[in-house]
């Protein structure tokens, strides 16, 4: 028999939650969780995704850009959890900028100095995500330069049981077993230990693959 030629398999939140309840043997195979159980599963699924969002994943690496504004130090970056890199682009040439730690930025004596931005600091607060540049752009630089940046975006919520999870296909099984482990703990299922072990192994194996296949070189510093 020929293969399907299809690679678009997916599961929505309802299917994932149902599978997790069945995997944890809280509901029997072929049965559907109650409305209250489904609500609980959706809540725990969102909490799990928020926990995963705290780690670096290739699928949430995102590119963005913003026009520089003269004498402006801060720029709102919606949906960013952590900034990875920032560069200036002028005349189609990118120039990487230097990242500052929080204390380094706040210790700058004159944050409104103007010129060519060479450094940046990203401040991810609960309700805001702000990118600061230093020095601020002069009028001449602002009109000819754009900021381009790479950031880790926040994993999207499950707002409806028909939503697909914001994860790649290969992470679906890990998502189901990780959710099943949380449900097994909450509902006192005796499947907790084996399911947790499977979930941890799946996440560990995927995390090992969730990296760019490039070499990293170390070089001793000069004195």
Secondary structure, DSSP 4 states (H G I P E B T S, - for coil): -----------BHHHHHHHHHHHTTSS-TT----HHHHHHHHHHHHHHHHHHHTS--GGGEEEEEEE--TT--EEE-TTEEEEEEEEEEETTEEEE-EE--HHHHHT-S-TT-EE---EEEEEE-SS-EEEEEESEEPHHHHHH-EEEEEEEEPPPP--STTPBPSS-GGGHHHHHHHHHHHHHHHHT-TTHHHHHHHHHHHHHHHHHHSS--------PPP-
